[in-house]
């Protein structure tokens, strides 16, 4: 029983570290690529990000990360983001 409890505690500790690292990585990505134009709940240079996952395809975090890591490449192959950029540049 003590062995199982120790395994549970170690598993929880490892999971906590991994989750924290992922959060820091995402926060760093946001700060370096998005924060200069976007805020959470009010429009800035770019639109507010609250409710982002309910807009179009952004519920898929992989799509969002592709966009964040290389917007120009993503836009070139995606009609939705081409339309977003066209409406901003008018």
Residue pairs with C-beta under 8 A, 6 or more apart in sequence:
29 65
29 68
29 69
30 68
33 68
33 69
34 46
34 49
34 68
36 45
37 44
37 45
37 46
38 44
38 45
38 46
38 47
38 48
38 49
39 48
39 49
40 48
40 49
40 50
41 48
41 50
42 48
52 58
52 64
53 59
56 80
57 63
57 80
58 64
66 74
67 74
67 81
71 81
74 81
75 81
75 82
75 85
76 82
